Amino acid sequence: MGIFHRIAIGDGHNDIEMIEYVNYGVAMKNAHPDLLKVAKYKTDSIDDSGVYTFLKNLENENII
């Protein structure tokens, strides 16, 4: 599987490199401001089921 088929989801400053590396780089709503700037996609906070929401939308191809 190439990098273009990988998903990275993060919320911290330390996640920036990982988010930039993959095609589906996702920042949680409550993520560090620097991460929000580089993430191609944003989703709800973890408390609001953000990971589930993103994956469900990806499955339904609503974000592509």
Secondary structure, DSSP 4 states (H G I P E B T S, - for coil): --GGG-EEEE-SGGGHHHHHHSSEEEEETT--HHHHHH-SEEE--GGGTHHHHHHHHHHTTS--
